[in-house]
């Protein structure tokens, strides 16, 4: 059975750094982004962002897809790239535009920062 | 001079409650939403949401506008409605789709939770 899949944009903050991180070392957000560049599958687009505003809880990733909820995750580590891909895949496969809780990698349960309804509103009366 | 203004959607979480809140009292998020219903100006749309995923730092508001960054704010109080309208107005008037820092009501400086780039991406090469 062929299932429709959503195109997903994976936004990664490349600026994220935690207190105490070596200021001369590559930033954790940049390391996460570099790992993602090698892993992002067809149907997903990687977008590097200067700041997702989640500075207290980096590394930060936001997932957007047309007609779907937008999700922001934080408290991610630079080695989270495979989990980011799994989470993006969950959203890509979601029929209703919501990322199911079940099947989320653990960091994407603990690290949920926010979710925003699809925009533009499909029907203000809904 | 006539300036173009953006239509803004103000998403308000009506479920938000803080630890220790009276479980029988109306939820702070609902009280904020009710106050906003009386204040939302022309050019803005109020959207009540069950959960914006920012449960640790409610009350929560997300501001969306076509071609603009989406902003999520938390740690808001039920009496923040006038500040929400001011923040929405800053985004509505923004020529570049970014909410300026200057002029933001204090709770919208302290309470920034996340910001997400415009979607869909205008130009992936940018």
gemmi code that builds the backbone of each chain (N, CA, C; Angstrom):
import gemmi

chains = {
    "A": [
        ("UNK", (0.853, -1.189, 0.000), (0.000, 0.000, 0.000), (0.893, 1.245, 0.000)),
        ("UNK", (0.585, 2.128, -0.886), (1.344, 3.369, -0.923), (0.719, 4.384, 0.026)),
        ("UNK", (1.515, 4.874, 0.936), (1.011, 5.903, 1.844), (1.626, 7.250, 1.484)),
        ("UNK", (0.777, 8.264, 1.524), (1.277, 9.611, 1.272), (2.225, 9.993, 2.409)),
        ("UNK", (3.312, 10.595, 2.062), (4.255, 11.065, 3.079), (4.449, 12.564, 2.924)),
        ("UNK", (4.639, 13.202, 4.058), (4.838, 14.643, 4.052), (6.304, 14.982, 3.817)),
        ("UNK", (6.520, 16.089, 3.120), (7.854, 16.680, 3.086), (8.081, 17.368, 4.435)),
        ("UNK", (9.218, 17.140, 5.040), (9.494, 17.737, 6.349), (10.748, 18.611, 6.259)),
        ("UNK", (10.681, 19.770, 6.880), (11.877, 20.602, 7.014), (12.417, 20.430, 8.433)),
        ("UNK", (13.697, 20.079, 8.507), (14.373, 19.905, 9.791), (15.231, 21.155, 10.029)),
        ("UNK", (14.766, 22.001, 10.923), (15.532, 23.198, 11.279), (16.468, 22.853, 12.434)),
        ("UNK", (17.730, 23.161, 12.296), (18.686, 22.903, 13.376), (19.379, 24.196, 13.747)),
        ("UNK", (19.382, 24.493, 15.040), (20.116, 25.669, 15.502), (21.595, 25.333, 15.544)),
        ("UNK", (22.386, 26.082, 14.799), (23.828, 25.807, 14.765), (24.586, 26.595, 15.830)),
        ("UNK", (23.868, 27.435, 16.559), (24.516, 28.307, 17.543), (24.501, 27.695, 18.935)),
        ("UNK", (23.608, 26.735, 19.142), (23.402, 26.183, 20.482), (24.714, 25.757, 21.147)),
        ("UNK", (24.840, 26.150, 22.388), (25.999, 25.816, 23.218), (25.502, 25.785, 24.651)),
        ("UNK", (26.048, 24.900, 25.437), (25.643, 24.842, 26.837), (26.661, 25.562, 27.699)),
        ("UNK", (26.180, 26.051, 28.826), (27.088, 26.658, 29.783), (28.189, 25.657, 30.116)),
        ("UNK", (29.409, 26.094, 30.093), (30.516, 25.204, 30.430), (31.144, 24.541, 29.218)),
        ("UNK", (30.499, 24.656, 28.042), (31.100, 24.090, 26.840), (32.388, 24.846, 26.507)),
        ("UNK", (33.331, 24.114, 25.988), (34.600, 24.723, 25.556), (34.302, 25.761, 24.474)),
        ("UNK", (34.601, 27.041, 24.724), (34.250, 28.076, 23.743), (35.053, 27.954, 22.441)),
        ("UNK", (36.138, 27.199, 22.484), (36.942, 27.045, 21.266), (36.545, 25.812, 20.460)),
        ("UNK", (35.783, 24.930, 21.068), (35.365, 23.709, 20.357), (34.193, 24.025, 19.428)),
        ("UNK", (34.000, 23.206, 18.404), (32.814, 23.412, 17.558), (31.553, 23.352, 18.420)),
        ("UNK", (30.608, 24.191, 18.101), (29.390, 24.241, 18.910), (28.605, 22.940, 18.754)),
        ("UNK", (27.990, 22.481, 19.852), (27.184, 21.254, 19.763), (26.129, 21.322, 18.662)),
        ("UNK", (25.497, 22.498, 18.505), (24.484, 22.632, 17.456), (25.074, 22.433, 16.071)),
        ("UNK", (26.278, 22.950, 15.881), (26.949, 22.778, 14.590), (27.309, 21.319, 14.357)),
        ("UNK", (27.752, 20.648, 15.429), (28.092, 19.224, 15.291), (26.847, 18.410, 14.951)),
        ("UNK", (25.736, 18.736, 15.594), (24.489, 18.035, 15.282), (24.095, 18.275, 13.821)),
        ("UNK", (24.230, 19.515, 13.387), (23.861, 19.844, 11.997), (24.754, 19.099, 11.005)),
        ("UNK", (26.036, 19.012, 11.317), (26.950, 18.320, 10.397), (26.621, 16.836, 10.305)),
        ("UNK", (26.270, 16.258, 11.457), (25.885, 14.839, 11.426), (24.606, 14.659, 10.620)),
        ("UNK", (23.686, 15.620, 10.742), (22.415, 15.501, 10.023), (22.618, 15.630, 8.515)),
        ("UNK", (23.591, 16.439, 8.129), (23.828, 16.600, 6.684), (24.117, 15.261, 6.025)),
        ("UNK", (24.695, 14.349, 6.783), (25.015, 13.034, 6.215), (23.837, 12.061, 6.302)),
        ("UNK", (22.836, 12.397, 7.107), (21.774, 11.417, 7.390), (20.404, 11.768, 6.808)),
        ("UNK", (20.215, 13.044, 6.446), (18.856, 13.462, 6.063), (18.376, 12.673, 4.844)),
        ("UNK", (17.227, 12.044, 4.960), (16.737, 11.203, 3.863), (16.000, 12.021, 2.799)),
        ("UNK", (15.714, 11.361, 1.695), (14.869, 11.971, 0.663), (13.529, 12.341, 1.294)),
        ("UNK", (12.979, 13.451, 0.886), (11.696, 13.888, 1.442), (11.849, 14.795, 2.641)),
        ("UNK", (13.072, 14.976, 3.082), (13.327, 15.916, 4.180), (14.372, 16.935, 3.728)),
        ("UNK", (14.251, 18.128, 4.256), (15.188, 19.201, 3.924), (15.808, 19.702, 5.215)),
        ("UNK", (17.114, 19.841, 5.207), (17.803, 20.360, 6.384), (17.956, 21.873, 6.245)),
        ("UNK", (17.579, 22.607, 7.270), (17.716, 24.067, 7.253), (18.500, 24.491, 8.490)),
        ("UNK", (19.667, 25.057, 8.276), (20.486, 25.520, 9.394), (19.999, 26.902, 9.816)),
        ("UNK", (19.847, 27.097, 11.105), (19.260, 28.332, 11.624), (20.212, 28.912, 12.663)),
        ("UNK", (20.309, 30.220, 12.667), (21.214, 30.878, 13.620), (20.718, 30.740, 15.057)),
        ("UNK", (19.408, 30.797, 15.240), (18.868, 30.730, 16.603), (17.399, 30.374, 16.545)),
        ("UNK", (17.032, 29.357, 17.282), (15.615, 28.976, 17.407), (15.017, 29.507, 18.710)),
        ("UNK", (15.785, 30.310, 19.430), (15.235, 30.972, 20.616), (15.106, 30.066, 21.831)),
        ("UNK", (15.622, 28.874, 21.720), (15.503, 27.897, 22.806), (16.851, 27.740, 23.515)),
        ("UNK", (17.506, 28.885, 23.711), (18.918, 28.893, 24.113), (19.156, 28.211, 25.462)),
        ("UNK", (18.148, 28.215, 26.325), (18.351, 27.611, 27.645), (18.351, 26.096, 27.576)),
        ("UNK", (17.834, 25.538, 26.489), (17.668, 24.085, 26.425), (18.170, 23.497, 25.105)),
        ("UNK", (19.305, 24.021, 24.587), (19.876, 23.445, 23.370), (20.501, 22.099, 23.645)),
        ("UNK", (20.836, 21.370, 22.574), (20.627, 21.637, 21.151), (19.140, 21.627, 20.816)),
        ("UNK", (18.811, 22.383, 19.777), (17.420, 22.602, 19.413), (17.162, 22.222, 17.964)),
        ("UNK", (16.005, 21.619, 17.766), (15.562, 21.232, 16.428), (14.086, 21.578, 16.304)),
        ("UNK", (13.676, 22.104, 15.164), (12.257, 22.316, 14.880), (11.904, 21.558, 13.609)),
        ("UNK", (10.754, 20.918, 13.623), (10.276, 20.154, 12.468), (9.002, 20.795, 11.941)),
        ("UNK", (9.005, 21.153, 10.646), (7.845, 21.789, 10.018), (7.423, 20.981, 8.807)),
        ("UNK", (6.139, 20.955, 8.544), (5.632, 20.266, 7.371), (4.281, 20.865, 7.025)),
        ("UNK", (4.023, 21.009, 5.728), (2.796, 21.687, 5.311), (1.563, 20.954, 5.844)),
        ("UNK", (0.669, 21.698, 6.441), (-0.563, 21.115, 6.953), (-0.383, 20.339, 8.248)),
        ("UNK", (0.823, 20.351, 8.780), (1.097, 19.610, 10.015), (1.415, 20.575, 11.152)),
        ("UNK", (1.382, 20.055, 12.358), (1.862, 20.824, 13.500), (3.377, 21.001, 13.372)),
        ("UNK", (3.875, 22.130, 13.876), (5.311, 22.359, 13.958), (5.767, 21.976, 15.359)),
        ("UNK", (6.882, 21.272, 15.452), (7.390, 20.804, 16.740), (8.768, 21.389, 17.008)),
        ("UNK", (8.974, 21.792, 18.254), (10.296, 22.250, 18.685), (10.781, 21.316, 19.793)),
        ("UNK", (11.999, 20.846, 19.643), (12.608, 19.965, 20.640), (13.909, 20.584, 21.130)),
        ("UNK", (14.208, 20.322, 22.395), (15.448, 20.822, 22.978), (16.113, 19.762, 23.823)),
        ("UNK", (17.145, 20.173, 24.536), (17.925, 19.261, 25.382), (18.501, 18.111, 24.568)),
        ("UNK", (18.726, 18.348, 23.286), (19.299, 17.293, 22.444), (20.819, 17.354, 22.507)),
        ("UNK", (21.448, 16.229, 22.278), (22.907, 16.170, 22.280), (23.407, 16.126, 20.833)),
        ("UNK", (24.677, 16.431, 20.635), (25.190, 16.457, 19.258), (25.108, 15.105, 18.559)),
        ("UNK", (24.974, 14.028, 19.336), (24.875, 12.704, 18.705), (23.423, 12.277, 18.461)),
        ("UNK", (22.500, 13.234, 18.508), (21.075, 12.907, 18.378), (20.604, 12.793, 16.934)),
        ("UNK", (21.516, 12.943, 15.965), (21.070, 13.002, 14.563), (20.197, 11.814, 14.154)),
        ("UNK", (20.562, 10.569, 14.509), (19.677, 9.463, 14.101), (18.273, 9.592, 14.703)),
        ("UNK", (18.186, 10.069, 15.926), (16.866, 10.263, 16.544), (16.095, 11.395, 15.863)),
        ("UNK", (16.806, 12.429, 15.432), (16.131, 13.513, 14.706), (15.498, 12.957, 13.436)),
        ("UNK", (16.240, 12.102, 12.747), (15.720, 11.509, 11.505), (14.494, 10.647, 11.800)),
        ("UNK", (14.542, 9.883, 12.891), (13.383, 9.066, 13.278), (12.168, 9.940, 13.579)),
        ("UNK", (12.384, 11.022, 14.305), (11.267, 11.912, 14.665), (10.695, 12.564, 13.404)),
        ("UNK", (11.573, 13.001, 12.510), (11.094, 13.606, 11.258), (10.289, 12.591, 10.461)),
        ("UNK", (10.719, 11.340, 10.511), (10.007, 10.292, 9.782), (8.619, 10.058, 10.374)),
        ("UNK", (8.520, 10.132, 11.694), (7.205, 9.990, 12.341), (6.244, 11.073, 11.858)),
        ("UNK", (6.758, 12.296, 11.758), (5.901, 13.388, 11.290), (5.579, 13.215, 9.806)),
        ("UNK", (6.573, 12.780, 9.039), (6.368, 12.593, 7.595), (5.276, 11.569, 7.328)),
        ("UNK", (5.188, 10.566, 8.184), (4.234, 9.474, 7.969), (2.891, 9.721, 8.644)),
        ("UNK", (2.776, 10.839, 9.371), (1.552, 11.075, 10.153), (0.386, 11.472, 9.251)),
        ("UNK", (-0.716, 10.749, 9.333), (-1.858, 11.110, 8.483), (-2.557, 12.391, 8.929)),
        ("UNK", (-2.482, 12.707, 10.227), (-3.235, 13.861, 10.736), (-2.354, 15.061, 11.063)),
        ("UNK", (-1.060, 14.959, 10.771), (-0.192, 16.107, 11.005), (0.254, 16.262, 12.443)),
        ("UNK", (-0.085, 15.282, 13.264), (0.407, 15.264, 14.650), (1.481, 14.187, 14.763)),
        ("UNK", (2.539, 14.482, 15.508), (3.567, 13.475, 15.707), (3.119, 12.529, 16.821)),
        ("UNK", (2.959, 11.248, 16.521), (2.513, 10.329, 17.568), (3.534, 10.253, 18.703)),
        ("UNK", (3.024, 10.073, 19.906), (3.909, 9.941, 21.073), (4.618, 8.596, 21.019)),
        ("UNK", (3.826, 7.604, 20.696), (4.368, 6.255, 20.607), (5.372, 6.198, 19.457)),
        ("UNK", (6.491, 5.619, 19.752), (7.519, 5.486, 18.721), (8.518, 6.625, 18.715)),
        ("UNK", (8.220, 7.686, 19.471), (9.210, 8.770, 19.517), (10.456, 8.304, 20.242)),
        ("UNK", (11.628, 8.638, 19.716), (12.846, 8.402, 20.491), (12.746, 9.129, 21.835)),
        ("UNK", (13.306, 8.553, 22.873), (13.190, 9.119, 24.215), (13.494, 10.614, 24.281)),
        ("UNK", (14.585, 11.083, 23.645), (14.874, 12.523, 23.740), (13.763, 13.397, 23.150)),
        ("UNK", (12.916, 12.783, 22.306), (11.826, 13.549, 21.704), (10.536, 13.445, 22.514)),
        ("UNK", (10.582, 12.678, 23.596), (9.505, 12.744, 24.593), (9.915, 13.749, 25.674)),
        ("UNK", (11.090, 13.521, 26.229), (11.584, 14.397, 27.308), (11.798, 15.826, 26.839)),
        ("UNK", (12.239, 15.977, 25.590), (12.732, 17.278, 25.137), (11.728, 18.090, 24.352)),
        ("UNK", (10.450, 17.775, 24.488), (9.472, 18.569, 23.736), (9.400, 19.975, 24.331)),
        ("UNK", (9.606, 20.957, 23.510), (9.600, 22.352, 23.952), (8.271, 23.013, 23.604)),
        ("UNK", (7.778, 22.780, 22.412), (6.511, 23.390, 21.998), (6.012, 22.714, 20.733)),
        ("UNK", (4.730, 22.866, 20.490), (4.131, 22.463, 19.221), (3.142, 23.541, 18.830)),
        ("UNK", (3.069, 23.820, 17.543), (2.239, 24.921, 17.054), (1.328, 24.374, 15.964)),
        ("UNK", (0.049, 24.715, 16.004), (-0.892, 24.181, 15.016), (-0.495, 24.544, 13.589)),
        ("UNK", (-1.022, 23.774, 12.635), (-0.753, 24.069, 11.228), (-1.115, 25.507, 10.899)),
        ("UNK", (-0.329, 26.081, 10.031), (-0.593, 27.457, 9.597), (-0.386, 27.513, 8.100)),
        ("UNK", (-1.189, 28.234, 7.347), (-2.351, 28.989, 7.819), (-3.463, 28.070, 8.295)),
        ("UNK", (-4.343, 28.642, 9.129), (-5.475, 27.883, 9.615), (-6.267, 27.382, 8.411)),
        ("UNK", (-6.602, 26.099, 8.454), (-7.346, 25.544, 7.315), (-8.750, 26.115, 7.275)),
        ("UNK", (-9.333, 26.162, 8.448), (-10.722, 26.598, 8.528), (-10.918, 27.165, 9.927)),
        ("UNK", (-11.073, 28.470, 9.980), (-11.128, 29.124, 11.296), (-12.289, 28.600, 12.130)),
        ("UNK", (-13.263, 27.988, 11.460), (-14.432, 27.510, 12.208), (-14.200, 26.136, 12.822)),
        ("UNK", (-13.117, 25.495, 12.419), (-12.877, 24.146, 12.947), (-12.497, 24.200, 14.418)),
    ],
    "B": [
        ("UNK", (1.980, 57.653, 5.411), (2.453, 56.513, 4.622), (1.701, 55.264, 5.051)),
        ("UNK", (1.242, 54.537, 4.079), (0.552, 53.294, 4.407), (1.559, 52.160, 4.480)),
        ("UNK", (1.577, 51.470, 5.577), (2.477, 50.322, 5.707), (1.680, 49.036, 5.645)),
        ("UNK", (2.229, 48.071, 4.913), (1.578, 46.763, 4.858), (1.655, 46.125, 6.243)),
        ("UNK", (0.592, 45.528, 6.650), (0.574, 44.833, 7.938), (0.224, 43.379, 7.708)),
        ("UNK", (0.818, 42.535, 8.513), (0.565, 41.109, 8.410), (-0.672, 40.721, 9.199)),
        ("UNK", (-1.379, 39.744, 8.680), (-2.398, 39.063, 9.476), (-1.674, 38.144, 10.461)),
        ("UNK", (-2.057, 38.174, 11.699), (-1.400, 37.346, 12.717), (-2.425, 36.418, 13.370)),
        ("UNK", (-2.031, 35.177, 13.563), (-2.857, 34.259, 14.343), (-2.266, 34.145, 15.746)),
        ("UNK", (-3.085, 34.395, 16.728), (-2.675, 34.286, 18.131), (-3.209, 32.962, 18.670)),
        ("UNK", (-2.335, 31.995, 18.843), (-2.720, 30.712, 19.418), (-2.562, 30.801, 20.935)),
        ("UNK", (-3.601, 30.428, 21.659), (-3.516, 30.439, 23.118), (-3.849, 29.054, 23.648)),
        ("UNK", (-2.987, 28.548, 24.502), (-3.260, 27.269, 25.137), (-4.276, 27.488, 26.254)),
        ("UNK", (-5.415, 26.808, 26.141), (-6.461, 26.986, 27.155), (-6.326, 25.976, 28.295)),
        ("UNK", (-5.368, 25.077, 28.174), (-5.206, 24.014, 29.161), (-4.189, 24.382, 30.238)),
        ("UNK", (-3.346, 25.343, 29.935), (-2.221, 25.673, 30.818), (-2.665, 25.882, 32.263)),
        ("UNK", (-1.935, 25.272, 33.149), (-2.171, 25.398, 34.579), (-0.818, 25.214, 35.245)),
        ("UNK", (-0.613, 25.907, 36.356), (0.648, 25.770, 37.075), (0.481, 24.842, 38.254)),
        ("UNK", (1.560, 24.224, 38.636), (1.532, 23.404, 39.839), (1.033, 24.260, 41.005)),
        ("UNK", (0.110, 23.737, 41.759), (-0.396, 24.479, 42.909), (-1.642, 25.281, 42.602)),
        ("UNK", (-1.989, 25.421, 41.313), (-3.221, 26.139, 40.977), (-4.419, 25.368, 41.512)),
        ("UNK", (-5.427, 26.092, 41.927), (-6.669, 25.473, 42.393), (-7.270, 24.654, 41.245)),
        ("UNK", (-7.403, 23.344, 41.425), (-7.907, 22.525, 40.316), (-9.365, 22.790, 39.982)),
        ("UNK", (-10.074, 23.470, 40.880), (-11.482, 23.758, 40.614), (-11.674, 25.139, 39.980)),
        ("UNK", (-10.636, 25.958, 40.031), (-10.754, 27.304, 39.457), (-10.572, 27.219, 37.937)),
        ("UNK", (-11.090, 28.216, 37.208), (-10.841, 28.240, 35.762), (-9.330, 28.245, 35.507)),
        ("UNK", (-8.918, 27.526, 34.478), (-7.481, 27.433, 34.198), (-6.926, 28.785, 33.754)),
        ("UNK", (-5.706, 29.099, 34.175), (-5.108, 30.374, 33.768), (-5.112, 30.567, 32.259)),
        ("UNK", (-4.850, 29.492, 31.516), (-4.849, 29.617, 30.056), (-6.219, 29.996, 29.519)),
        ("UNK", (-7.253, 29.454, 30.130), (-8.616, 29.786, 29.716), (-8.934, 31.236, 30.052)),
        ("UNK", (-8.471, 31.674, 31.227), (-8.725, 33.076, 31.608), (-8.003, 34.035, 30.648)),
        ("UNK", (-6.777, 33.664, 30.269), (-6.043, 34.498, 29.303), (-6.792, 34.528, 27.973)),
        ("UNK", (-7.275, 33.369, 27.540), (-7.991, 33.309, 26.258), (-9.264, 34.159, 26.299)),
        ("UNK", (-9.974, 34.096, 27.418), (-11.218, 34.868, 27.528), (-10.934, 36.370, 27.478)),
        ("UNK", (-9.853, 36.767, 28.141), (-9.494, 38.187, 28.103), (-9.115, 38.592, 26.679)),
        ("UNK", (-8.430, 37.687, 25.974), (-8.010, 38.016, 24.603), (-9.209, 38.133, 23.664)),
        ("UNK", (-10.236, 37.347, 23.925), (-11.418, 37.415, 23.044), (-11.990, 38.827, 23.006)),
        ("UNK", (-11.808, 39.555, 24.096), (-12.337, 40.922, 24.143), (-11.371, 41.945, 23.549)),
        ("UNK", (-10.109, 41.557, 23.365), (-9.082, 42.539, 22.998), (-8.516, 42.377, 21.587)),
        ("UNK", (-8.699, 41.207, 20.993), (-8.026, 40.950, 19.707), (-8.477, 41.956, 18.659)),
        ("UNK", (-7.530, 42.638, 18.046), (-7.886, 43.690, 17.093), (-8.151, 43.133, 15.693)),
        ("UNK", (-8.659, 43.962, 14.830), (-8.800, 43.600, 13.417), (-7.432, 43.227, 12.864)),
        ("UNK", (-7.396, 42.241, 12.020), (-6.122, 41.813, 11.438), (-5.465, 40.702, 12.229)),
        ("UNK", (-6.049, 40.354, 13.360), (-5.533, 39.230, 14.145), (-6.672, 38.239, 14.384)),
        ("UNK", (-6.301, 36.987, 14.453), (-7.275, 35.926, 14.687), (-6.869, 35.170, 15.938)),
        ("UNK", (-7.821, 34.948, 16.811), (-7.540, 34.186, 18.025), (-7.856, 32.712, 17.773)),
        ("UNK", (-6.920, 31.842, 18.113), (-7.132, 30.412, 17.956), (-6.863, 29.731, 19.293)),
        ("UNK", (-7.901, 29.116, 19.831), (-7.746, 28.414, 21.111), (-7.201, 27.015, 20.838)),
        ("UNK", (-6.207, 26.622, 21.610), (-5.509, 25.361, 21.368), (-5.513, 24.554, 22.660)),
        ("UNK", (-5.687, 23.256, 22.511), (-5.712, 22.383, 23.692), (-4.356, 22.317, 24.380)),
        ("UNK", (-3.303, 22.309, 23.589), (-1.965, 22.190, 24.182), (-0.912, 22.644, 23.188)),
        ("UNK", (-0.058, 23.552, 23.628), (1.065, 23.995, 22.804), (2.360, 23.291, 23.213)),
        ("UNK", (2.252, 22.331, 24.111), (3.420, 21.507, 24.451), (4.420, 22.193, 25.366)),
        ("UNK", (4.044, 23.363, 25.853), (4.940, 24.142, 26.709), (4.465, 24.069, 28.158)),
        ("UNK", (4.070, 22.882, 28.569), (3.331, 22.709, 29.822), (4.125, 23.132, 31.060)),
        ("UNK", (5.451, 23.062, 30.969), (6.261, 23.422, 32.133), (6.317, 24.927, 32.350)),
        ("UNK", (5.976, 25.684, 31.309), (6.153, 27.126, 31.403), (4.918, 27.901, 30.929)),
        ("UNK", (3.716, 27.389, 31.269), (2.507, 28.123, 30.909), (2.337, 29.373, 31.747)),
        ("UNK", (1.401, 30.254, 31.353), (0.542, 30.228, 30.169), (1.380, 30.394, 28.889)),
        ("UNK", (0.851, 29.850, 27.809), (1.582, 29.795, 26.547), (0.798, 30.436, 25.412)),
        ("UNK", (1.540, 31.153, 24.577), (0.961, 31.787, 23.391), (1.921, 31.572, 22.226)),
        ("UNK", (1.388, 31.270, 21.057), (2.202, 31.205, 19.835), (1.628, 32.191, 18.827)),
        ("UNK", (2.511, 32.908, 18.152), (2.103, 33.881, 17.141), (2.610, 33.430, 15.779)),
        ("UNK", (1.696, 33.293, 14.825), (2.046, 32.857, 13.469), (1.561, 33.890, 12.466)),
        ("UNK", (2.327, 34.032, 11.391), (1.921, 34.948, 10.332), (2.611, 34.517, 9.057)),
        ("UNK", (1.899, 34.619, 7.952), (2.444, 34.103, 6.697), (3.743, 34.820, 6.341)),
        ("UNK", (4.748, 34.051, 6.012), (6.030, 34.627, 5.617), (6.848, 35.156, 6.775)),
        ("UNK", (6.356, 34.966, 7.993), (7.062, 35.475, 9.176), (7.544, 34.306, 10.040)),
        ("UNK", (8.435, 34.600, 10.945), (8.820, 33.622, 11.949), (7.633, 33.376, 12.878)),
        ("UNK", (7.560, 32.143, 13.369), (6.567, 31.812, 14.387), (7.232, 31.924, 15.756)),
        ("UNK", (6.530, 32.503, 16.707), (7.090, 32.715, 18.048), (6.251, 32.002, 19.092)),
        ("UNK", (6.925, 31.381, 20.041), (6.238, 30.767, 21.173), (6.718, 31.461, 22.447)),
        ("UNK", (5.757, 31.860, 23.260), (6.074, 32.516, 24.524), (5.433, 31.747, 25.675)),
        ("UNK", (6.118, 31.749, 26.814), (5.593, 31.083, 27.989), (5.772, 31.930, 29.235)),
        ("UNK", (5.481, 31.323, 30.369), (5.570, 32.023, 31.652), (4.677, 33.255, 31.681)),
        ("UNK", (3.612, 33.231, 30.880), (2.695, 34.369, 30.864), (1.640, 34.195, 31.954)),
        ("UNK", (1.109, 35.301, 32.424), (0.062, 35.262, 33.451), (-1.294, 35.513, 32.783)),
        ("UNK", (-2.374, 35.156, 33.466), (-3.696, 35.325, 32.857), (-4.017, 36.777, 32.528)),
        ("UNK", (-3.308, 37.719, 33.163), (-3.596, 39.133, 32.883), (-2.694, 39.694, 31.782)),
        ("UNK", (-2.065, 38.816, 31.003), (-1.095, 39.261, 29.997), (-1.738, 39.655, 28.675)),
        ("UNK", (-3.081, 39.598, 28.589), (-3.736, 39.812, 27.293), (-3.300, 41.113, 26.598)),
        ("UNK", (-3.226, 42.245, 27.309), (-2.807, 43.464, 26.595), (-1.390, 43.339, 26.030)),
        ("UNK", (-0.509, 42.649, 26.751), (0.850, 42.452, 26.248), (0.864, 41.508, 25.043)),
        ("UNK", (-0.020, 40.525, 25.049), (-0.115, 39.628, 23.892), (-0.494, 40.431, 22.652)),
        ("UNK", (-1.453, 41.335, 22.819), (-1.888, 42.156, 21.690), (-0.748, 43.045, 21.206)),
        ("UNK", (0.025, 43.587, 22.139), (1.174, 44.416, 21.741), (2.195, 43.591, 20.963)),
        ("UNK", (2.478, 42.382, 21.451), (3.466, 41.538, 20.773), (2.974, 41.144, 19.385)),
        ("UNK", (1.686, 40.815, 19.283), (1.120, 40.465, 17.978), (1.219, 41.657, 17.034)),
        ("UNK", (1.030, 42.847, 17.574), (1.111, 44.046, 16.751), (2.536, 44.277, 16.246)),
        ("UNK", (3.530, 43.987, 17.098), (4.927, 44.113, 16.663), (5.204, 43.195, 15.479)),
        ("UNK", (4.676, 41.976, 15.552), (4.904, 41.041, 14.446), (4.120, 41.480, 13.214)),
        ("UNK", (2.904, 41.963, 13.433), (2.067, 42.399, 12.310), (2.733, 43.540, 11.537)),
        ("UNK", (3.468, 44.378, 12.244), (4.077, 45.549, 11.621), (5.489, 45.284, 11.122)),
        ("UNK", (6.004, 44.091, 11.356), (7.399, 43.811, 11.025), (7.596, 43.644, 9.526)),
        ("UNK", (8.491, 44.415, 8.949), (8.696, 44.282, 7.498), (9.430, 42.993, 7.125)),
        ("UNK", (10.243, 42.460, 8.022), (11.069, 41.294, 7.668), (10.569, 39.998, 8.309)),
        ("UNK", (9.451, 40.069, 9.006), (8.896, 38.847, 9.582), (9.562, 38.419, 10.875)),
        ("UNK", (10.441, 39.260, 11.384), (11.046, 39.006, 12.697), (10.419, 39.962, 13.707)),
        ("UNK", (10.166, 39.484, 14.905), (9.632, 40.369, 15.930), (10.784, 41.133, 16.576)),
        ("UNK", (10.765, 42.454, 16.465), (11.884, 43.205, 17.041), (11.946, 43.023, 18.557)),
        ("UNK", (13.146, 43.027, 19.094), (13.336, 42.904, 20.541), (12.881, 44.183, 21.218)),
        ("UNK", (13.297, 45.275, 20.609), (12.928, 46.577, 21.150), (11.428, 46.765, 21.059)),
        ("UNK", (10.856, 47.193, 22.122), (9.415, 47.424, 22.133), (8.615, 46.241, 22.637)),
        ("UNK", (9.281, 45.092, 22.777), (8.527, 43.951, 23.307), (8.161, 44.185, 24.761)),
        ("UNK", (6.932, 43.875, 25.133), (6.597, 43.899, 26.559), (7.553, 42.958, 27.308)),
        ("UNK", (7.896, 43.316, 28.523), (8.873, 42.542, 29.299), (8.599, 41.038, 29.306)),
        ("UNK", (7.340, 40.609, 29.523), (7.110, 39.157, 29.548), (7.439, 38.482, 28.224)),
        ("UNK", (7.514, 39.268, 27.150), (7.830, 38.699, 25.841), (9.328, 38.754, 25.540)),
        ("UNK", (10.083, 39.331, 26.468), (11.545, 39.169, 26.414), (11.926, 37.978, 27.279)),
        ("UNK", (11.485, 38.015, 28.523), (11.812, 36.931, 29.466), (11.237, 35.592, 29.039)),
        ("UNK", (10.045, 35.625, 28.437), (9.291, 34.390, 28.246), (9.403, 33.788, 26.857)),
        ("UNK", (10.445, 34.187, 26.114), (10.570, 33.586, 24.780), (10.947, 32.122, 24.917)),
        ("UNK", (10.162, 31.268, 24.303), (10.376, 29.827, 24.374), (11.056, 29.330, 23.101)),
        ("UNK", (10.601, 29.783, 21.971), (11.188, 29.343, 20.700), (10.713, 30.251, 19.577)),
        ("UNK", (11.478, 30.228, 18.501), (11.050, 30.878, 17.263), (11.418, 29.953, 16.117)),
        ("UNK", (10.560, 29.906, 15.116), (10.745, 28.973, 14.010), (10.682, 29.769, 12.705)),
        ("UNK", (11.613, 29.498, 11.793), (11.644, 30.261, 10.535), (10.346, 30.127, 9.752)),
        ("UNK", (10.125, 31.066, 8.842), (8.933, 31.011, 8.002), (8.863, 29.685, 7.270)),
        ("UNK", (7.656, 29.203, 7.102), (7.449, 27.957, 6.389), (6.258, 28.139, 5.464)),
        ("UNK", (6.266, 27.609, 4.246), (7.379, 26.865, 3.664), (8.582, 27.776, 3.394)),
        ("UNK", (9.745, 27.117, 3.269), (10.957, 27.853, 2.969), (10.755, 28.612, 1.668)),
        ("UNK", (11.101, 29.897, 1.694), (10.924, 30.682, 0.468), (11.901, 30.232, -0.593)),
        ("UNK", (13.111, 30.036, -0.164), (14.168, 29.698, -1.114), (15.207, 28.909, -0.347)),
        ("UNK", (15.271, 27.631, -0.641), (16.145, 26.746, 0.121), (17.606, 27.174, 0.018)),
        ("UNK", (17.908, 27.950, -1.012), (19.306, 28.356, -1.201), (19.668, 29.559, -0.337)),
        ("UNK", (18.664, 30.173, 0.247), (18.959, 31.368, 1.053), (19.690, 31.000, 2.339)),
    ],
}
model = gemmi.Model(1)
for chain_id, residues in chains.items():
    chain = gemmi.Chain(chain_id)
    for i, (resn, *xyz) in enumerate(residues, 1):
        res = gemmi.Residue()
        res.name, res.seqid = resn, gemmi.SeqId(i, " ")
        for name, pos in zip(("N", "CA", "C"), xyz):
            atom = gemmi.Atom()
            atom.name, atom.element = name, gemmi.Element(name[0])
            atom.pos, atom.b_iso = gemmi.Position(*pos), 0.0
            res.add_atom(atom)
        chain.add_residue(res)
    model.add_chain(chain)
structure = gemmi.Structure()
structure.add_model(model)
structure.setup_entities()
